[in-house]
Structures are given as structure tokens and as C-alpha cells.
Amino acid sequence: STGAAYLGAAKSRIDTQQSFLSNLSDSIDKGVGALVDADMNKESTRLQALQVQQQLGIQALSIANGNSQSILALFKS
């Protein structure tokens, strides 16, 4: 009887620990997934900002190049 009670208590502890570890594993998986999603959103936004900066730089160079050509044309006249 004492042995059966001991085994029953041990099984109960093992079941409780198994449930805890399962819940912990699920929580970690969800947390890691959320971090990955957040990082992807952050990097996507950063990439878009860099692309806009690049486009603005190209446009600025184009405008500057056009202005210098206009000034050269004035001196040639």
C-alpha cells in the first residue's frame, strides 16, 4: 500500500512536470515566432526606407546633372 501510494505520487509529479514543460515549450515557440515576425517587419521597413533614400539620391543627381548642363549651355551661348 505504501509502495503504491509512493508510485502514485511520483506519477502525479511526473504528469505535472510534463504538463508544465509542454506549456513552457509552447510559450517559447510562440515567443520566438513573435520575435521573428517583429524582426522581419522591422527589416522590411528599413529596406523600404533605404530604397526611398536611394531613389531620392538618384533624382538629386539627375537634377544636379541637368542644372550643370544648363549652365554650360549658357556659357557656350
C-alpha positions as CSV (number, residue, x, y, z in Angstrom):
1,S,0.0,0.0,0.0
2,T,2.8,2.4,0.9
3,G,4.7,1.5,-2.3
4,A,1.5,2.1,-4.4
5,A,1.0,5.5,-2.8
6,Y,4.6,6.4,-3.4
7,L,4.3,5.4,-7.1
8,G,1.0,7.2,-7.4
9,A,2.6,10.4,-6.0
10,A,5.6,10.1,-8.3
11,K,3.4,9.6,-11.3
12,S,1.4,12.7,-10.3
13,R,4.6,14.8,-10.1
14,I,5.8,13.5,-13.4
15,D,2.5,14.3,-15.1
16,T,2.5,17.8,-13.6
17,Q,6.1,18.4,-14.8
18,Q,5.3,17.0,-18.2
19,S,2.3,19.4,-18.5
20,F,4.5,22.3,-17.3
21,L,7.2,21.5,-19.8
22,S,4.7,21.2,-22.6
23,N,3.2,24.6,-21.8
24,L,6.7,26.1,-21.5
25,S,7.7,24.8,-24.9
26,D,4.5,26.2,-26.5
27,S,5.2,29.6,-24.9
28,I,8.8,29.6,-26.1
29,D,7.7,28.7,-29.6
30,K,5.1,31.5,-29.6
31,G,7.6,34.0,-28.3
32,V,10.3,33.1,-30.8
33,G,7.7,33.3,-33.6
34,A,6.7,36.8,-32.5
35,L,10.3,37.9,-32.3
36,V,11.0,36.6,-35.8
37,D,7.8,38.4,-37.1
38,A,8.8,41.6,-35.4
39,D,12.3,41.5,-36.8
40,M,11.0,40.8,-40.3
41,N,8.6,43.7,-40.1
42,K,11.4,46.0,-38.8
43,E,13.9,44.9,-41.6
44,S,11.2,45.2,-44.3
45,T,10.5,48.8,-43.1
46,R,14.2,49.6,-43.0
47,L,14.7,48.2,-46.5
48,Q,11.9,50.4,-47.9
49,A,13.4,53.5,-46.2
50,L,16.8,52.7,-47.8
51,Q,15.2,52.2,-51.2
52,V,13.4,55.6,-50.9
53,Q,16.7,57.2,-49.9
54,Q,18.4,55.7,-52.9
55,Q,15.7,56.9,-55.3
56,L,15.9,60.4,-53.8
57,G,19.7,60.4,-54.3
58,I,19.4,59.3,-57.9
59,Q,16.8,62.0,-58.6
60,A,19.0,64.6,-56.9
61,L,22.0,63.6,-59.0
62,S,19.8,63.8,-62.1
63,I,18.6,67.3,-61.2
64,A,22.2,68.4,-60.4
65,N,23.5,67.0,-63.7
66,G,20.7,68.7,-65.6
67,N,21.4,72.0,-64.0
68,S,25.1,71.9,-64.8
69,Q,24.3,71.1,-68.4
70,S,22.0,74.2,-68.5
71,I,24.8,76.4,-67.0
72,L,27.3,75.1,-69.5
73,A,24.8,75.8,-72.3
74,L,24.5,79.4,-71.1
75,F,28.3,79.9,-71.2
76,K,28.5,78.5,-74.7
77,S,26.0,81.0,-76.0
